[in-house]
Amino acid sequence: MNVYELPFVSDETIPSEIHHKKRYLPFPTTFLMKYALRFCYYRWIVIFILLIIGISGFIPGIFQIFGFNPHTGWSFITAGILVGTNIVYLIHIRSMKKFDSMKGIMINLWFQIVTDLIVLTVVIHFIGSLETYIPFAYLFHIVLTCIFFPGFQSLVVTIIAAIFYIACVFSESKGIVSPAGIYSDGFLRQYIDNSLIISYINVAFALGIWFVIWYLASHLSALVRERNSLLIQIQEEKTRHMLRTTHELKAPFAAIDANAQILLKGYCGALPDKATKVIYGITARCRRLTNDIQEMLKLANLRSIKRESLQWAELDLANVLTQCLRQIHPIAEERMIQFEKNIKPTRVIAVEDQMQLLFANLLLNAVIYSHRGGRIHIQCNLNSGKAMVTIEDEGIGIQGDKLPKIFNEHYRTNNAVKHNKGSSGLGLTIVGQIAQTHKIRVRVESEPDLGTKFVLRIPVYI
């Protein structure tokens, strides 16, 4: 069974000053959540490397060959700390999935960064704060924070890293802690310790490179974000233009259809058979284009209306589903489609006309893309604090590699086009837009020739 879950983009309010400056647009919650998880997964690689270093210390002579300090007990301690904190971060991120909280994910990311910087400072101390290139490992976090955080916050991370590094070098030079790097017993470290000016130069060069990298990375990131904001403005202008164009097209098509009907009804005299056939083709094409225009208008309106201006109200999804089933009943009856229903009263806070549009599109698709005489299974109930609606058909199904594309505008698989040539390809795009507005999780399971199943997890409260 092929499975796809529609990516959820958080619609949390962006402060007005950010809109005006257009310098920093926060990433969606799910995007940050994804990368917070990825950081945790990368941390397992670091833990593995630390364990390898620790285990290697037990192999006689392996470090002495290169003139390294053979003491590696510190790597087990740091690996243990990272394992514990990583588990805590993973548990916290997964708990945040239920709430889609931007604040919760940002706190998680900050804790990850600070913990990593502390542990990294310890690792730098034991590998070599001045005699190796390991201090440049701080750059990983500096560059990443430039990508995900605004300039000031990424500068704060850079300053924290600088403070930790200076504290490490200062503690070693003042004898607060003994140098413990891999070359701590070698000539290079002794030479550095005997020449204080070299220590200052090394630290100054390292910090200088860090801040230059921060400056370049943060400004590059700001430039990308500005381009992104420009793309958003272009998309908004495109939506407004589409609204104007489609509104202007409605009247001409309605006039063409009306005049064609006048001709077909004989108000202008009898028509030859060939002319009648042509006019029937004109009316069919007009209705198809009118339907496409209506779908485009629905999608444009959904995108242009702000979430906070919608009419939210308490409603029963069972009633909404029943109304939608009543609307598509004639089409289902014509195709001899049977419905198997398990619909229980399920109350949520939602926008009623949008929920009707969402269910109508999914149910109509299930009917149209089912085989003649097939069955459609519908379930609606409460599950784990969320409303669960399942619509499953036994129709033509969708190939696995096509699933991520089905919510794109005007996208239709070749099999779908063969089965139904009259679709605009906007139905599932509308479903995706409504799901975004209502913070609905949409999961699609499908198998060619066996059918498609849509599972919707709908928050009870907005």
C-alpha positions as CSV (number, residue, x, y, z in Angstrom):
1,M,0.0,0.0,0.0
2,N,1.4,3.4,-1.0
3,V,1.1,6.1,1.7
4,Y,1.4,9.9,1.6
5,E,0.7,12.5,4.2
6,L,0.0,16.0,3.0
7,P,2.7,18.3,4.6
8,F,1.2,20.6,7.1
9,V,2.2,24.3,7.1
10,S,1.6,26.2,10.3
11,D,-0.4,29.4,9.8
12,E,0.6,31.1,13.0
13,T,0.5,34.9,13.0
14,I,3.6,36.7,11.9
15,P,4.3,40.0,13.7
16,S,3.4,43.1,11.7
17,E,6.9,44.5,11.8
18,I,8.2,41.4,10.1
19,H,5.7,41.9,7.3
20,H,6.8,45.5,6.8
21,K,10.5,44.8,6.9
22,K,10.4,41.6,4.8
23,R,13.8,40.7,6.2
24,Y,12.9,37.6,8.1
25,L,10.0,35.3,7.5
26,P,9.8,32.4,10.0
27,F,9.8,28.9,8.7
28,P,6.6,26.9,9.1
29,T,6.3,24.9,12.3
30,T,6.4,21.5,10.5
31,F,9.6,22.6,8.6
32,L,11.3,23.5,11.9
33,M,10.0,20.3,13.4
34,K,11.4,18.3,10.6
35,Y,14.9,19.8,11.0
36,A,14.8,19.6,14.7
37,L,14.3,15.9,14.3
38,R,17.1,15.8,11.7
39,F,19.5,17.4,14.1
40,C,18.7,14.7,16.6
41,Y,19.4,12.0,14.0
42,Y,22.7,13.6,13.1
43,R,23.6,13.7,16.8
44,W,23.4,9.9,16.8
45,I,26.2,9.9,14.3
46,V,28.3,12.2,16.5
47,I,27.6,9.8,19.5
48,F,28.7,6.9,17.4
49,I,32.0,8.6,16.5
50,L,32.6,9.5,20.2
51,L,32.1,5.8,21.1
52,I,34.5,4.7,18.4
53,I,37.1,7.1,19.8
54,G,36.5,5.8,23.3
55,I,36.7,2.1,22.3
56,S,39.9,2.8,20.2
57,G,41.6,4.0,23.4
58,F,41.5,0.4,24.7
59,I,43.5,-0.8,21.7
60,P,47.2,-0.8,22.7
61,G,49.4,1.6,20.8
62,I,46.8,2.8,18.3
63,F,47.1,6.5,19.3
64,Q,50.8,6.4,20.2
65,I,51.6,5.7,16.6
66,F,50.4,9.2,15.7
67,G,51.7,10.8,18.9
68,F,48.2,11.3,20.3
69,N,47.2,11.3,24.0
70,P,45.7,7.9,24.6
71,H,43.3,9.0,27.3
72,T,39.7,8.7,25.8
73,G,37.5,8.1,28.8
74,W,36.0,11.6,28.3
75,S,34.4,10.4,25.0
76,F,32.2,7.9,26.8
77,I,31.0,10.6,29.2
78,T,30.1,13.1,26.5
79,A,28.5,10.4,24.4
80,G,26.4,9.4,27.5
81,I,25.3,13.0,28.0
82,L,24.4,13.4,24.3
83,V,22.3,10.1,24.4
84,G,20.3,11.3,27.4
85,T,19.7,14.8,26.0
86,N,18.9,13.5,22.5
87,I,16.2,11.2,23.9
88,V,14.6,14.1,25.8
89,Y,14.6,16.3,22.6
90,L,13.1,13.5,20.5
91,I,10.3,12.9,23.1
92,H,9.6,16.7,23.3
93,I,9.5,17.1,19.5
94,R,7.1,14.2,19.1
95,S,4.8,15.7,21.8
96,M,4.9,19.1,20.0
97,K,3.4,17.4,16.9
98,K,0.1,17.3,18.6
99,F,0.1,21.1,19.2
100,D,1.9,22.4,16.2
101,S,3.6,24.9,18.5
102,M,6.1,27.2,17.0
103,K,7.2,28.4,20.4
104,G,7.7,24.8,21.7
105,I,9.9,23.9,18.7
106,M,12.0,27.1,18.9
107,I,12.6,26.3,22.6
108,N,13.7,22.8,21.7
109,L,16.1,24.1,19.0
110,W,17.6,26.6,21.4
111,F,18.2,23.9,24.0
112,Q,19.7,21.7,21.4
113,I,22.1,24.4,20.2
114,V,23.2,25.5,23.7
115,T,23.7,21.8,24.8
116,D,25.7,21.1,21.7
117,L,27.9,24.1,22.2
118,I,28.7,23.1,25.8
119,V,29.4,19.5,24.8
120,L,31.5,20.7,21.8
121,T,33.5,22.9,24.1
122,V,34.3,19.8,26.2
123,V,35.3,17.9,23.1
124,I,37.5,20.8,21.9
125,H,39.3,20.8,25.3
126,F,40.1,17.1,25.1
127,I,41.1,17.1,21.4
128,G,43.0,20.4,21.4
129,S,41.8,23.9,21.8
130,L,44.8,25.6,20.2
131,E,46.9,22.9,18.4
132,T,44.1,21.4,16.3
133,Y,41.4,22.6,13.9
134,I,38.6,21.2,16.0
135,P,37.5,24.7,17.2
136,F,36.1,25.3,13.7
137,A,33.5,22.7,14.5
138,Y,31.6,25.6,16.0
139,L,30.9,26.8,12.5
140,F,28.4,24.0,11.9
141,H,26.0,25.6,14.5
142,I,26.8,29.1,13.4
143,V,25.9,28.5,9.8
144,L,22.8,26.4,10.7
145,T,21.4,29.2,13.0
146,C,22.0,31.7,10.2
147,I,19.6,29.6,8.1
148,F,16.9,29.1,10.6
149,F,17.1,32.2,12.8
150,P,17.1,35.9,12.1
151,G,20.4,37.8,12.1
152,F,20.3,38.9,15.8
153,Q,19.6,35.4,17.1
154,S,22.3,33.8,15.0
155,L,24.7,36.5,16.2
156,V,23.8,35.5,19.8
157,V,24.7,31.9,19.0
158,T,28.1,33.1,17.5
159,I,28.8,35.1,20.6
160,I,27.9,32.2,22.9
161,A,30.3,29.9,20.9
162,A,33.0,32.6,21.2
163,I,32.5,32.9,25.0
164,F,32.7,29.1,25.5
165,Y,35.8,28.9,23.4
166,I,37.6,31.8,25.1
167,A,36.6,30.3,28.5
168,C,38.1,27.0,27.5
169,V,41.4,28.6,26.3
170,F,41.5,30.9,29.3
171,S,40.9,28.0,31.8
172,E,43.8,26.1,30.2
173,S,46.2,29.0,30.1
174,K,45.6,29.9,33.8
175,G,45.9,26.3,35.0
176,I,42.2,26.1,36.1
177,V,42.1,22.9,34.0
178,S,45.1,21.1,32.5
179,P,45.4,20.9,28.7
180,A,44.2,17.5,27.7
181,G,44.3,17.6,23.9
182,I,45.6,14.8,21.7
183,Y,48.9,16.7,21.5
184,S,49.0,17.8,25.1
185,D,52.2,15.9,25.8
186,G,53.8,16.9,22.5
187,F,56.2,19.7,21.4
188,L,53.5,21.7,19.6
189,R,51.4,22.2,22.7
190,Q,54.4,23.0,24.9
191,Y,55.6,25.6,22.4
192,I,52.1,27.2,22.4
193,D,52.0,27.2,26.2
194,N,55.4,28.9,26.4
195,S,54.4,31.7,23.9
196,L,51.2,33.5,25.1
197,I,51.1,35.7,22.0
198,I,50.6,32.6,19.8
199,S,47.6,31.6,21.9
200,Y,46.1,35.1,21.5
201,I,46.8,35.0,17.7
202,N,45.2,31.6,17.3
203,V,42.1,32.6,19.3
204,A,41.8,35.9,17.4
205,F,42.1,34.3,14.0
206,A,39.5,31.6,14.9
207,L,37.0,34.2,16.2
208,G,37.6,36.5,13.3
209,I,36.8,33.6,10.8
210,W,33.7,32.7,12.8
211,F,32.3,36.2,12.7
212,V,33.1,36.7,9.0
213,I,31.3,33.4,8.3
214,W,28.4,34.5,10.4
215,Y,28.2,37.8,8.6
216,L,28.3,36.2,5.1
217,A,25.9,33.3,6.0
218,S,23.3,35.6,7.8
219,H,23.3,38.1,4.9
220,L,23.0,35.4,2.4
221,S,20.1,33.9,4.3
222,A,18.5,37.3,4.6
223,L,18.8,37.7,0.8
224,V,17.2,34.3,0.2
225,R,14.3,35.3,2.6
226,E,13.8,38.6,0.8
227,R,13.5,36.7,-2.5
228,N,11.1,34.3,-0.8
229,S,8.9,37.2,0.4
230,L,9.0,38.6,-3.2
231,L,7.8,35.2,-4.4
232,I,5.0,35.3,-1.9
233,Q,3.9,38.8,-3.1
234,I,4.0,37.5,-6.7
235,Q,1.8,34.6,-5.7
236,E,-0.6,36.9,-4.0
237,E,-0.7,39.1,-7.1
238,K,-1.2,36.1,-9.3
239,T,-4.2,35.1,-7.1
240,R,-5.7,38.6,-7.4
241,H,-5.2,38.6,-11.1
242,M,-6.8,35.1,-11.4
243,L,-9.8,36.3,-9.5
244,R,-10.3,39.3,-11.8
245,T,-9.8,37.3,-14.9
246,T,-12.1,34.5,-13.9
247,H,-14.8,36.9,-12.9
248,E,-14.5,38.6,-16.3
249,L,-14.7,35.3,-18.1
250,K,-17.9,34.2,-16.3
251,A,-20.2,36.6,-18.1
252,P,-19.0,35.8,-21.7
253,F,-19.3,32.1,-21.2
254,A,-22.7,32.5,-19.7
255,A,-23.8,34.6,-22.7
256,I,-22.4,32.0,-25.2
257,D,-24.2,29.2,-23.4
258,A,-27.5,31.2,-23.3
259,N,-27.3,32.1,-27.0
260,A,-26.5,28.5,-27.9
261,Q,-29.6,27.3,-26.0
262,I,-31.7,29.9,-27.9
263,L,-30.5,28.4,-31.1
264,L,-31.1,24.8,-30.0
265,K,-34.6,25.6,-29.0
266,G,-35.4,26.9,-32.5
267,Y,-36.0,30.6,-31.7
268,C,-34.0,31.5,-34.7
269,G,-35.4,28.9,-37.0
270,A,-34.7,25.3,-37.8
271,L,-31.0,24.3,-37.9
272,P,-29.3,21.7,-40.1
273,D,-28.2,18.6,-38.3
274,K,-24.5,19.5,-38.7
275,A,-25.1,22.9,-37.1
276,T,-27.1,21.4,-34.2
277,K,-24.2,19.0,-33.6
278,V,-21.7,21.9,-33.5
279,I,-23.8,23.9,-31.1
280,Y,-24.2,21.0,-28.8
281,G,-20.4,20.8,-28.8
282,I,-20.2,24.5,-28.0
283,T,-22.6,24.2,-25.0
284,A,-20.7,21.2,-23.7
285,R,-17.5,23.0,-23.9
286,C,-19.0,26.1,-22.3
287,R,-20.2,24.1,-19.4
288,R,-16.9,22.5,-19.0
289,L,-15.1,25.8,-19.0
290,T,-17.7,27.4,-16.7
291,N,-17.1,24.5,-14.2
292,D,-13.3,25.1,-14.5
293,I,-13.8,28.8,-13.8
294,Q,-16.0,28.1,-10.8
295,E,-13.3,25.8,-9.4
296,M,-10.6,28.4,-10.0
297,L,-12.7,31.0,-8.2
298,K,-13.3,28.7,-5.2
299,L,-9.5,28.1,-4.9
300,A,-8.6,31.8,-5.3
301,N,-11.2,32.8,-2.7
302,L,-9.9,30.2,-0.3
303,R,-6.4,31.5,-0.7
304,S,-7.3,35.2,-0.5
305,I,-9.5,35.1,2.7
306,K,-7.5,35.4,6.0
307,R,-8.1,32.7,8.5
308,E,-9.1,35.1,11.3
309,S,-11.9,36.6,9.1
310,L,-13.7,33.3,8.5
311,Q,-17.0,32.5,10.2
312,W,-16.0,29.8,12.7
313,A,-18.8,27.9,14.4
314,E,-19.5,24.6,16.1
315,L,-20.9,22.0,13.8
316,D,-21.5,18.3,13.6
317,L,-19.4,16.6,10.9
318,A,-22.0,13.8,10.7
319,N,-24.6,16.4,9.4
320,V,-22.1,17.9,6.9
321,L,-21.2,14.4,5.5
322,T,-24.9,13.5,5.3
323,Q,-25.7,16.7,3.3
324,C,-22.7,16.0,0.9
325,L,-23.9,12.4,0.4
326,R,-27.3,13.7,-0.5
327,Q,-25.9,16.1,-3.1
328,I,-23.8,13.4,-4.9
329,H,-26.5,10.7,-4.5
330,P,-27.8,11.1,-8.1
331,I,-24.3,10.6,-9.6
332,A,-23.6,7.6,-7.3
333,E,-27.0,6.0,-8.2
334,E,-26.2,6.4,-11.9
335,R,-23.0,4.5,-11.4
336,M,-24.6,2.0,-9.0
337,I,-22.2,2.9,-6.2
338,Q,-23.1,1.7,-2.7
339,F,-22.1,3.6,0.5
340,E,-21.2,1.7,3.7
341,K,-21.5,4.3,6.4
342,N,-20.4,4.4,10.1
343,I,-21.0,8.0,10.8
344,K,-21.3,9.1,14.4
345,P,-22.1,12.6,15.8
346,T,-18.7,14.5,15.9
347,R,-18.7,18.1,16.9
348,V,-15.9,20.4,15.9
349,I,-15.2,24.2,15.5
350,A,-14.9,24.8,11.8
351,V,-16.1,26.8,8.8
352,E,-19.2,25.0,7.5
353,D,-19.2,25.9,3.9
354,Q,-15.5,25.0,3.6
355,M,-16.0,21.6,5.3
356,Q,-18.9,21.0,2.9
357,L,-16.6,21.8,0.0
358,L,-13.9,19.6,1.3
359,F,-16.1,16.5,1.9
360,A,-18.0,17.1,-1.4
361,N,-14.7,17.0,-3.4
362,L,-13.5,13.9,-1.6
363,L,-16.8,12.0,-1.9
364,L,-17.3,13.1,-5.6
365,N,-13.7,11.8,-6.4
366,A,-14.5,8.5,-4.6
367,V,-17.6,8.1,-6.7
368,I,-16.1,9.2,-10.1
369,Y,-13.0,7.1,-9.7
370,S,-14.7,4.0,-8.4
371,H,-15.5,1.1,-10.7
372,R,-19.1,0.8,-11.7
373,G,-21.1,-1.0,-9.0
374,G,-18.3,-0.5,-6.4
375,R,-18.5,0.4,-2.8
376,I,-17.4,3.4,-0.8
377,H,-16.7,3.1,3.0
378,I,-17.2,6.2,5.1
379,Q,-16.4,6.6,8.8
380,C,-16.7,9.5,11.1
381,N,-15.9,9.5,14.9
382,L,-13.8,10.9,17.7
383,N,-10.4,9.4,18.2
384,S,-7.7,10.6,20.7
385,G,-9.2,14.0,21.0
386,K,-9.5,14.6,17.2
387,A,-12.3,14.0,14.8
388,M,-11.4,11.2,12.4
389,V,-13.1,11.0,8.9
390,T,-12.2,8.2,6.5
391,I,-13.4,8.0,2.9
392,E,-12.2,4.8,1.1
393,D,-13.1,3.6,-2.4
394,E,-12.4,0.5,-4.3
395,G,-11.6,2.3,-7.6
396,I,-8.7,2.9,-9.9
397,G,-6.2,3.9,-7.2
398,I,-3.0,6.0,-7.6
399,Q,0.6,5.0,-8.2
400,G,3.0,5.6,-5.3
401,D,5.2,8.0,-7.2
402,K,2.2,10.1,-8.2
403,L,0.8,10.5,-4.6
404,P,2.9,13.6,-3.7
405,K,1.6,15.4,-6.8
406,I,-2.1,14.9,-6.5
407,F,-2.7,18.1,-4.5
408,N,-0.9,20.2,-7.1
409,E,-3.0,22.5,-9.3
410,H,-4.4,20.9,-12.4
411,Y,-2.4,17.7,-11.8
412,R,-4.0,14.5,-13.0
413,T,-2.6,11.1,-13.5
414,N,-2.9,9.5,-17.0
415,N,-5.2,6.8,-15.5
416,A,-7.4,9.5,-14.0
417,V,-7.7,11.4,-17.3
418,K,-8.7,8.2,-19.1
419,H,-11.3,7.5,-16.4
420,N,-12.8,11.0,-16.3
421,K,-11.9,13.6,-18.9
422,G,-14.1,16.3,-17.5
423,S,-12.2,17.2,-14.3
424,S,-10.5,20.5,-13.8
425,G,-7.7,18.9,-11.6
426,L,-8.4,21.4,-8.8
427,G,-10.5,19.3,-6.5
428,L,-7.7,18.0,-4.3
429,T,-5.9,21.4,-4.5
430,I,-9.0,22.9,-2.8
431,V,-9.0,20.0,-0.3
432,G,-5.4,20.8,0.6
433,Q,-6.1,24.5,1.0
434,I,-9.0,23.9,3.3
435,A,-7.0,21.3,5.3
436,Q,-4.3,24.0,5.7
437,T,-6.8,26.5,7.0
438,H,-8.4,24.1,9.5
439,K,-5.0,22.5,10.5
440,I,-6.3,19.1,9.2
441,R,-3.9,16.2,8.8
442,V,-4.6,14.4,5.5
443,R,-3.2,10.9,4.9
444,V,-3.6,9.2,1.6
445,E,-3.3,5.4,1.1
446,S,-3.7,4.0,-2.3
447,E,-2.9,1.0,-4.5
448,P,-3.5,0.9,-8.3
449,D,-6.7,-1.0,-9.2
450,L,-7.5,-1.6,-5.5
451,G,-8.7,1.9,-4.4
452,T,-7.8,5.0,-2.4
453,K,-8.3,5.9,1.2
454,F,-8.3,9.4,2.6
455,V,-7.9,9.7,6.4
456,L,-8.6,13.1,7.9
457,R,-7.6,14.1,11.5
458,I,-9.5,17.2,12.3
459,P,-8.8,19.3,15.4
460,V,-11.9,19.6,17.6
461,Y,-11.0,23.2,18.5
462,I,-9.3,25.8,16.3
